[in-house]
Amino acid sequence: MNITIAITLAVSALMMLLMGITYLYSDESFGGILLVVLLLSVPMLIAQCMVCFFCRTHFGRANPVLHKIGLYAFIATVCVYAYWNGLMFLDVLQKGYLSEAQGYTGLILWLGGTWALSIGAAIGVSLHFLPIVIEALKNKLKSLGNG
């Protein structure tokens, strides 16, 4: 396991822990809380799997575009999770209980996480191919200037 995979696993566990602590303020049992946390974490876990598959040392060197896709998809998804779970946790701490207004959390995390996953992958592709395109244009302009 390389350092990238280890760090992303730690961040995923931290995000899931934050979500679990928030749901401790509900009337759910421990098993129910665990199930909710796992279900709400599906987009983040998909991004984590992408990191585990695409960011291995040898695979990342052989396939740099997939390496960037996995990494940026994870970063974007975790940013959504950190933001939303942080706001939800602060709201629960302020009220002292998990209210019914938190019912939209699943929808927000699923849709937001899925969108972040897609946007992060697009950013990864862009950041991989943009320098290649810029270099090709520079070479083309240089050859036109010399020709």
Secondary structure, DSSP 8 states (H G I E B T S, - for coil): --HHHHHHHHHHHHHHHHHHHHHTTSS--HHHHHHHHHHHTHHHHHHHHHHHHH-SHHHHHH-HHHHHHHHHHHHHHHHHHHHHHHHHHHHHHHHSS--GGGGGHHHHHHHHHHHHHHHHHHHHHHHHHHHHHHHHHHHHHHHHHH-
